[in-house]
Amino acid sequence: MARIRSILPWIAPAVLIPIAFVYDVARAAVDLGSGILSVTRELALPIAFLAVYAGLQSRRAQATTNVPKAIGRLLMVNAGALVLLGFVSLVISFRPENSGSLPFRQNSINILGAYIVGSILTVASIVTLLSIQEMVLIRRTASVRRNFLLYLVVLGVASAASLRFLPLEGSIVATLAFVVALILAVVNSFRQPWIVYLSRREKVYGIIYSALLFVVLTILDVVLARHSTGQRSMQAFSSCLHTFVQINALFATIYFGMSFVSTLFHLPTAEVFERKQTELNSLHNLGRLVTQVFDFDDLVRTVTQMTMEVCDARGAWLELFETTENETEGSARLVARQQVEEVVIAGLTEDLNSPIRRLLRDTHRPLLIEDIWNDRRTKHLKERGISRGALLSVPLLSQGRIIGALYAVKDRFQSFDQDDIEVMTTFADHATIAIENARLIVRSLERERLKQELMVAQRMQRRLLPQTMPELPGIEFAAISESSAEVGGDYFDFFALDDGRLGIVVADVAGKGVSAAFYMAEMKGIFLSLSRLPLTPREFLVRANQAVLESLEKNVFISVVYAILDPATGVLQLSRAGHCPIIHASAHHAEMIRPTGLGLGLTDTELFSRSTEERELCLGPEDVCVLYTDGITESRNSAGEEYGYDRLLALTRRLSSGGAEDIKSGILSDVRTFVGASTSGDDMTLLVIKRSATSGGHRV
Amino acid sequence: MTDFKVQHRDGEGVSILDLKGYLDAHTAPDLETAFQKLLNDRKFNIVVNCRDLSYISSAGLGVFMAYIEDVRKNKGDIKLTNMSPKVYNVFDLLGFPILYEIYKDEKEAIVKFRNAQKA
């Protein structure tokens, strides 16, 4: 089916042209009159070549355009047609006296010659028209398409006006159509959109071909217009097609004349355009690469590669600075290198404080060394055998900090231009984004991992604290411990002692966060084992100090309150090791109990035991004892004011009639209200002991 | 938010550190740096003037603990002066007055150093 369709357009010429030929030969011998037969013969050839036009057009539909090549082909076609015309005109000769009379009466050889010349010129004309059509319609807009179609229509009208059986030859209509067709030809000739996209080399070819084609077409124009073998053959062949070929030849002459001139004018910009094109392509590729953070090496390689290509440099390299905050120390790490010997890089930028790097760091601007041999910053390289040339380095800037630099070297000195600086700055920016992206991802992964670890630590630390409050007759307990970070250094615990009494501990490791949490865990072990021994609170703390003295860092200490409560009597023995004073309150009075005592880990056993006191107080019915860490009293509001002891003492007294749980939550909510929106600074622990209304060994 | 400053003065053979603002876990490294510098310069007679110190946390106290041993090993001392009652209370809670000499005025501390040198 496809084959039949491809053959179809050729059936018309194959049938019509021979018939017309036979008719002409017959008419040369006999007068056939000017009836319907002559009209048919007149129409036969235009129709045949219309079919050829259609056939060629459909074959060209998929043709891609390398325009200079296409012009070259047209040159061959038209020059070939002209040469053939020359040959034919050697063989045939029309008698001049016949030129005026229509139709011609010629011998068969002349008729055959006219047919050959006519067919070839018409086909060449169609091929040329189709090529121009393609060139005009590259990147077309609706108006471009319209203009070209208009030309085709007027061309058709002008050609039709030349049909001999129509009484239009030389009429105003024919002339008008001819003129309009030429105007439209000029209009369409301004469409040379393909020129801009040609490479320099292609432009050169385009100029040569256009010029030659222009010459060939001009000759053709002359041949077709003047009384020559060509003109006469065309007239004998078909006056309609003659007009068609003539107008087309003029169009082509104008078009390629314009092409020649335009391309010539575009030639100086070819290099710039090519360069911009490469830049655009590079940036497009880079843009894509930037998002592929995991191909970091690939990215920096591409950046240096492109720098080389776009700037036409001999070599390029990229280095990252690993600096400290003040940007004066650190090292530079070479991450990508193209065509540059390491010795050059080392020579140019020996250490982070080399003149070049220092300048980059100080100015944050591109640095151009026009001549490596004669620049004071790089003069020393001449002795090292480094070749003369130019160096351009561009800083990689991220949030006002320099994180690296991109370098390019050229063999010729003074060979970098403003464009090079701009394009390298853009490349450096892209590289910066990619590097920052990569770093951010690593950082966020790391942060996520740490967060997970801290969550585990938090869960584990929570389990080190008592999960339930001790149940003792006549005594209520309530406690809470909150860390400002995921983990903290506050600790409280209860130990059931062998004699039925209860050991109570509240401790605070100096500092907060992970290190404090580790010490807190260690303390738990120490306290738990000491609680098994029959010790007074003071002895307990002396032993604890002894135990931690070796293991604590110099700047870490632990403040502790240890108390032993006899539930039967309400007697509370306690010692304080550098910890916050203990509150003893009832409805009528409240006081801070503050026996002397040094924090754990501050001093040796001798001094510690000498300076640590022990107190005893008796919790009467309804009495409250509050143990806490400095996170409570040192809570600060947004004005910077501290919560303080006085507030806590007064509040405890006010709340003392309530249950332990109420007192605890009352204090906590008061502290929170006080702090307000300001971020809580320290770990907070609060432990409330409340003796019930009726004293004695049983519950109420 | 937390503002802290350490300034170093030379007072005739005694090095004086003036502390100002909030000394907590965030600002403690500044004081550590100051102490470290004195130790590097082999200046072991140190007076820490706390007149403008408005707050000290346990981490801040830790700084003194970290250096006292080295200083005393070199026959020097860290003496604290001019504390506000609030700051003194923090030192006192932990038992620092047992471990450190604390004076009302800087001059007393300097005189103490002088006398010790003469002796």
HADDOCK unambig.tbl for C-alpha pairs under 7 A between the chains (distance, minus, plus):
assign (segid A and resid 510 and name CA) (segid B and resid 58 and name CA) 5.12 0.50 0.50
assign (segid A and resid 510 and name CA) (segid B and resid 59 and name CA) 5.72 0.50 0.50
assign (segid A and resid 511 and name CA) (segid B and resid 25 and name CA) 6.50 0.50 0.50
assign (segid A and resid 511 and name CA) (segid B and resid 58 and name CA) 6.39 0.50 0.50
assign (segid A and resid 511 and name CA) (segid B and resid 59 and name CA) 5.10 0.50 0.50
assign (segid A and resid 554 and name CA) (segid B and resid 65 and name CA) 6.09 0.50 0.50
assign (segid A and resid 554 and name CA) (segid B and resid 66 and name CA) 4.74 0.50 0.50
assign (segid A and resid 555 and name CA) (segid B and resid 62 and name CA) 4.05 0.50 0.50
assign (segid A and resid 555 and name CA) (segid B and resid 63 and name CA) 5.64 0.50 0.50
assign (segid A and resid 555 and name CA) (segid B and resid 65 and name CA) 5.12 0.50 0.50
assign (segid A and resid 555 and name CA) (segid B and resid 66 and name CA) 4.40 0.50 0.50
assign (segid A and resid 556 and name CA) (segid B and resid 62 and name CA) 5.63 0.50 0.50
assign (segid A and resid 578 and name CA) (segid B and resid 93 and name CA) 5.17 0.50 0.50
assign (segid A and resid 578 and name CA) (segid B and resid 94 and name CA) 3.56 0.50 0.50
assign (segid A and resid 578 and name CA) (segid B and resid 95 and name CA) 5.84 0.50 0.50
assign (segid A and resid 579 and name CA) (segid B and resid 93 and name CA) 6.33 0.50 0.50
assign (segid A and resid 579 and name CA) (segid B and resid 94 and name CA) 6.37 0.50 0.50
assign (segid A and resid 580 and name CA) (segid B and resid 93 and name CA) 6.56 0.50 0.50
assign (segid A and resid 597 and name CA) (segid B and resid 95 and name CA) 5.92 0.50 0.50
assign (segid A and resid 598 and name CA) (segid B and resid 94 and name CA) 5.32 0.50 0.50
assign (segid A and resid 598 and name CA) (segid B and resid 95 and name CA) 4.42 0.50 0.50
assign (segid A and resid 599 and name CA) (segid B and resid 94 and name CA) 5.32 0.50 0.50
assign (segid A and resid 599 and name CA) (segid B and resid 95 and name CA) 6.73 0.50 0.50
